[in-house]
Amino acid sequence: MTNFFFILPMFMFLVGTWIYISKRKHLMNMLISLEYIVLATFLLIMLITFTVGLETYVSLIFLVASVCEGSLGVGMMVGMVRSHGSDYISSFSVLKC
């Protein structure tokens, strides 16, 4: 039963990575899949710290970093929607001024 709890976050991580790769043209889907990957990683960190018996301060620092990553991604998406009209990656070109 314990192995299932370690296999589940790894499966979640792989599913999130697959969704991230397959939905690479739409920025909102990419951000949601990145948050899903962060959630799977957080779950794995919590399981490891509970199993080994360590303090869970590392998970708090990880959550702070993931919230900063999420807010930065949403800020970039809002800027892209305001400047280009949509959040499709294909509408964004480096050569446009």
N, C-alpha and C positions, 0 to 999 in steps of 0.2 A: 504494500500500500504506500510505503514511503517513496518508492521509486516513481509512482504515478505523480506524486506532487512535484518531483523534479523534472519529469518528462513533460508535464503540462506547460510550464513556462517556456521550455525550449520549443515545443510545438507552436505555441502562440508567437514566439519570436520568428520562427520560419514562415508562418502564415502572414505575419505583418510585413516581412521582407518581400515575400512573393507579391503581396498586394502593392507594396511600394514600387516594385519593379514593373508590374503590369499596368499600373495607373499613373505612369510618369508624365502624362500629358496634361493632367488636371491638378493644379496646385493644392486645392482643398483636399482632394483624396490623398495626396502625398502627405499633407500635414496630419490628417487623421491616422494614416497608417504609421507615421512616425510616432505619434502619441501612443498607439497600440503597442509598438515595439518598446517604448519607454515603460509602459505598464507591465509588459511581460518581463522586462529586465528588473524592474522594481520588485515584482513578485518573486523572482529568482533570488535577488539579494536578500529579501526578507526571509525566505525559506532557508537559505544558507546560514544567515545569522542566527535564526532560531534553532537550527539543528546543531550548530557548533557551540552556541551559547555565548555569542559575542554581543556587544552593545549594538543598538540599532541606530546610532547617530550617523552612520554612513548612509543609511537610507534617507534620513532627513536632508542631508547635503545633496544627495542624488535627486530628491524631489524638488529642492530649490533650483538646481540646475535645469531640471526638465521643465519647470514652470517658466524659467527665463527663456529656454529654447522655444517653448510654445508661444509665448508672447512675441518673441522676435519673428517667428514664422507668420503669425497672424498680422503683425505690423507690415511685414514685407508683402503679404497678400493684399492688404488694404491699399498699400501704395501702388501695387501693380494694377489693381482693379481701377483705381482712380486715374492712373496715367494711360492705361491701354484699353480699358473698357471691359475686360474679362480676365479670368484667372487661368486661361489656357496657356501653357508654356509656348505653344507655337506662335501665339500672337506677340510674344516678347522677343525682340531681336536686339542684339548688341549694337548693330550697325545703325539703328534708328537714333535720331537726335531729338 
